[in-house]
Amino acid sequence: MDTSLLRVEPNAPEPIYRQIIAQVRRLIASGQLAAGASLPSVRDIAAAHAINPMTVSKAYSLLEAEGLLERQRGKGMVVSAQARRPKPVSERMALIEPGLTALARQAQELELPAERVLRRLEALLNKENA
């Protein structure tokens, strides 16, 4: 896994370690990280994103406790064999449901037209895939 697969937003309300956890979960769920795939070292991620190594270590430890990652001597952290991938679309959709709910609530609070929000979301999705 390349460190650029992770996007850290220091100014986001969600703590950085939770951002890392959520992104690694999604990468595993989508099959982009297969069983046995090595993750970048704590130092590499911390240096690439200018964050505290303890933040990355905390994220990795929680993912390990969850059973998604395991430590292997000489290889560092790898995706565990028991982390089933890729997950069905319904399970992957469930991972983004909280964000979609928050987006819908915010759009309603701002009285934004649904069509315009959907067009913007589609443009962002197409931009990410390009």
Residue frames as qw, qx, qy, qz and C-alpha x, y, z in Angstrom:
[[0.000, 0.889, 0.457, 0.000, 0.00, 0.00, 0.00],
 [0.388, 0.401, 0.000, 0.830, 1.26, 3.42, -0.95],
 [0.188, -0.380, -0.492, 0.761, 1.06, 6.19, 1.67],
 [0.160, 0.054, -0.227, -0.959, -0.79, 8.34, -0.88],
 [0.336, -0.369, -0.805, -0.320, -3.83, 6.04, -0.60],
 [0.333, -0.614, -0.591, 0.404, -4.52, 7.64, 2.77],
 [0.086, 0.626, 0.139, 0.763, -5.85, 11.17, 2.94],
 [0.407, -0.448, -0.557, 0.568, -5.46, 12.94, 6.24],
 [0.016, -0.739, -0.238, -0.630, -7.42, 16.12, 6.89],
 [0.380, -0.043, -0.566, 0.730, -5.92, 17.78, 9.99],
 [0.195, -0.059, 0.156, -0.967, -8.71, 20.38, 10.16],
 [0.546, -0.280, -0.644, -0.457, -11.56, 17.86, 9.97],
 [0.569, -0.530, 0.244, -0.580, -13.66, 17.40, 13.10],
 [0.987, -0.113, -0.096, -0.055, -12.92, 13.66, 13.10],
 [0.497, -0.705, 0.472, 0.183, -9.66, 12.72, 14.88],
 [0.354, 0.628, -0.624, -0.301, -6.84, 11.71, 12.53],
 [0.185, -0.208, 0.958, -0.063, -6.56, 8.19, 13.95],
 [0.563, 0.391, 0.630, -0.367, -10.26, 7.64, 13.17],
 [0.514, 0.700, -0.217, -0.445, -9.75, 8.98, 9.65],
 [0.135, 0.488, -0.848, -0.156, -6.99, 6.40, 9.13],
 [0.372, 0.051, 0.892, -0.251, -9.09, 3.58, 10.60],
 [0.604, 0.547, 0.355, -0.458, -12.09, 4.42, 8.40],
 [0.453, 0.689, -0.422, -0.377, -9.98, 4.64, 5.27],
 [0.006, -0.349, 0.936, 0.046, -8.17, 1.34, 5.90],
 [0.499, 0.236, 0.754, -0.355, -11.54, -0.34, 6.58],
 [0.611, 0.648, 0.094, -0.444, -12.88, 0.95, 3.27],
 [0.288, 0.632, -0.667, -0.269, -9.74, -0.11, 1.36],
 [0.192, -0.140, 0.966, -0.097, -10.08, -3.62, 2.80],
 [0.539, 0.401, 0.592, -0.446, -13.85, -3.76, 2.21],
 [0.568, 0.691, -0.114, -0.433, -13.43, -2.76, -1.43],
 [0.951, 0.125, 0.202, 0.200, -10.67, -5.29, -2.02],
 [0.362, 0.873, -0.250, 0.211, -8.02, -2.64, -2.75],
 [0.124, -0.596, 0.742, -0.280, -6.07, -4.12, 0.18],
 [0.850, 0.005, -0.473, -0.231, -6.01, -7.90, -0.05],
 [0.856, -0.508, 0.100, 0.003, -5.16, -10.41, 2.67],
 [0.844, -0.118, 0.132, 0.507, -1.42, -10.34, 3.28],
 [0.365, 0.766, 0.073, 0.523, -0.94, -6.88, 1.81],
 [0.543, -0.229, -0.325, 0.739, 1.67, -4.89, 3.71],
 [0.053, -0.961, -0.266, -0.055, 0.82, -1.49, 5.09],
 [0.374, 0.678, -0.282, 0.566, 3.33, 1.35, 5.17],
 [0.520, -0.159, -0.587, 0.600, 5.27, 1.71, 8.39],
 [0.252, -0.837, -0.409, 0.262, 4.07, 4.04, 11.11],
 [0.359, -0.532, 0.160, 0.750, 7.04, 6.29, 10.39],
 [0.234, 0.150, 0.619, 0.734, 6.36, 6.41, 6.65],
 [0.080, -0.728, -0.625, -0.268, 2.72, 7.43, 7.12],
 [0.353, -0.796, -0.245, 0.426, 3.59, 9.94, 9.84],
 [0.353, -0.364, 0.310, 0.804, 6.28, 11.53, 7.66],
 [0.172, 0.322, 0.677, 0.639, 4.14, 11.57, 4.50],
 [0.192, -0.747, -0.534, -0.348, 1.26, 13.34, 6.26],
 [0.140, 0.438, -0.348, 0.817, 3.23, 15.35, 8.85],
 [0.697, -0.540, -0.123, -0.455, 1.41, 13.75, 11.79],
 [0.389, -0.584, 0.647, -0.299, 2.49, 12.25, 15.09],
 [0.391, 0.216, -0.885, -0.133, 3.65, 8.61, 14.77],
 [0.151, 0.074, 0.844, -0.510, 1.63, 7.75, 17.91],
 [0.579, 0.325, 0.120, -0.738, -1.54, 8.71, 16.01],
 [0.631, 0.344, -0.594, -0.360, -0.77, 6.17, 13.28],
 [0.189, 0.177, -0.929, 0.264, 0.27, 3.58, 15.86],
 [0.395, 0.138, 0.596, -0.685, -3.06, 4.01, 17.67],
 [0.692, 0.353, -0.150, -0.611, -5.00, 3.51, 14.43],
 [0.525, 0.326, -0.778, -0.116, -3.00, 0.38, 13.56],
 [0.015, -0.101, 0.884, -0.456, -3.45, -1.05, 17.06],
 [0.548, 0.220, 0.407, -0.697, -7.21, -0.55, 16.97],
 [0.708, 0.388, -0.371, -0.458, -7.41, -2.15, 13.51],
 [0.329, 0.282, -0.893, 0.121, -5.35, -5.04, 14.84],
 [0.256, 0.033, 0.757, -0.600, -7.70, -5.45, 17.83],
 [0.659, 0.337, 0.089, -0.666, -10.59, -5.46, 15.36],
 [0.763, 0.027, 0.639, 0.095, -8.95, -8.35, 13.50],
 [0.608, 0.784, 0.070, -0.097, -8.38, -6.48, 10.24],
 [0.373, 0.765, -0.495, 0.173, -4.60, -6.18, 10.62],
 [0.913, -0.382, 0.014, 0.141, -1.89, -8.38, 12.10],
 [0.099, -0.853, 0.499, 0.116, 1.78, -7.87, 12.90],
 [0.973, 0.181, -0.014, 0.140, 4.21, -10.08, 11.05],
 [0.587, -0.617, 0.291, 0.436, 7.84, -10.27, 12.01],
 [0.453, -0.173, 0.524, 0.700, 9.98, -8.60, 9.39],
 [0.151, 0.462, 0.633, 0.602, 7.01, -7.31, 7.38],
 [0.124, -0.025, 0.223, -0.967, 5.27, -5.01, 9.84],
 [0.506, 0.304, 0.519, -0.618, 1.50, -4.64, 9.65],
 [0.098, 0.014, -0.810, -0.578, -0.37, -6.67, 7.04],
 [0.669, -0.087, -0.100, -0.732, -4.02, -7.22, 6.24],
 [0.468, -0.203, 0.817, -0.268, -5.12, -10.30, 8.16],
 [0.098, -0.010, -0.914, -0.393, -6.24, -13.44, 6.39],
 [0.031, 0.478, 0.843, -0.244, -9.56, -13.33, 8.24],
 [0.190, 0.533, 0.089, -0.820, -10.46, -9.89, 6.85],
 [0.534, 0.421, 0.718, 0.150, -12.94, -10.93, 4.17],
 [0.132, 0.613, -0.183, -0.757, -12.70, -8.97, 0.92],
 [0.098, -0.192, -0.015, -0.976, -14.23, -7.62, -1.17],
 [0.218, 0.319, 0.741, -0.549, -17.45, -7.11, 0.73],
 [0.231, 0.600, 0.714, 0.277, -20.82, -6.93, -1.00],
 [0.094, 0.469, 0.178, 0.860, -21.97, -3.52, -2.21],
 [0.498, -0.722, -0.351, -0.329, -24.59, -3.36, 0.55],
 [0.733, -0.511, -0.195, 0.405, -21.92, -3.69, 3.25],
 [0.474, 0.077, 0.083, 0.873, -19.70, -1.12, 1.56],
 [0.129, -0.632, -0.321, -0.694, -22.66, 1.27, 1.29],
 [0.625, -0.697, -0.352, 0.024, -23.25, 0.83, 5.02],
 [0.648, -0.225, -0.114, 0.719, -19.76, 2.22, 5.62],
 [0.174, 0.172, 0.145, 0.959, -20.68, 5.54, 3.99],
 [0.249, -0.673, -0.652, -0.246, -24.24, 5.76, 5.31],
 [0.382, -0.693, -0.338, 0.510, -23.32, 8.01, 8.29],
 [0.260, -0.262, 0.241, 0.898, -21.60, 10.46, 5.95],
 [0.046, -0.360, -0.654, -0.664, -24.53, 10.47, 3.55],
 [0.315, -0.724, -0.610, 0.063, -26.96, 11.06, 6.42],
 [0.353, -0.589, -0.124, 0.716, -24.86, 13.98, 7.66],
 [0.165, -0.015, 0.456, 0.874, -24.64, 15.41, 4.14],
 [0.146, -0.553, -0.700, -0.427, -28.43, 15.18, 3.68],
 [0.356, -0.742, -0.468, 0.321, -29.06, 16.86, 7.04],
 [0.320, -0.443, 0.078, 0.834, -26.62, 19.68, 6.28],
 [0.074, 0.189, 0.584, 0.786, -28.11, 20.24, 2.81],
 [0.238, -0.684, -0.662, -0.193, -31.60, 20.45, 4.33],
 [0.390, -0.682, -0.294, 0.544, -30.42, 22.86, 7.04],
 [0.221, -0.342, 0.275, 0.871, -28.89, 25.07, 4.35],
 [0.555, 0.613, 0.374, -0.420, -32.04, 24.72, 2.22],
 [0.008, -0.460, 0.672, 0.580, -30.01, 23.58, -0.77],
 [0.803, 0.291, -0.110, -0.509, -31.83, 22.06, -3.75],
 [0.841, -0.179, 0.511, 0.016, -31.36, 18.29, -3.86],
 [0.799, 0.568, 0.130, 0.150, -30.59, 18.34, -7.60],
 [0.229, 0.882, -0.339, 0.232, -27.70, 20.75, -7.10],
 [0.534, -0.591, 0.587, -0.143, -26.26, 18.74, -4.20],
 [0.898, 0.103, 0.427, 0.034, -26.49, 15.54, -6.24],
 [0.643, 0.741, -0.057, 0.186, -24.79, 17.17, -9.24],
 [0.050, -0.843, 0.488, -0.222, -21.96, 18.39, -7.00],
 [0.731, -0.354, 0.575, -0.100, -21.59, 14.96, -5.39],
 [0.884, 0.380, 0.255, 0.094, -21.48, 13.33, -8.82],
 [0.413, 0.847, -0.252, 0.218, -18.81, 15.81, -9.96],
 [0.336, -0.713, 0.584, -0.196, -16.73, 15.04, -6.87],
 [0.861, -0.080, 0.501, -0.037, -17.07, 11.29, -7.41],
 [0.781, 0.596, 0.093, 0.159, -16.03, 11.64, -11.06],
 [0.121, 0.887, -0.391, 0.211, -13.08, 13.85, -10.06],
 [0.584, -0.530, 0.602, -0.126, -11.86, 11.22, -7.54],
 [0.880, 0.150, 0.448, 0.045, -12.11, 8.47, -10.17],
 [0.581, 0.807, -0.087, 0.065, -10.16, 10.47, -12.78]]
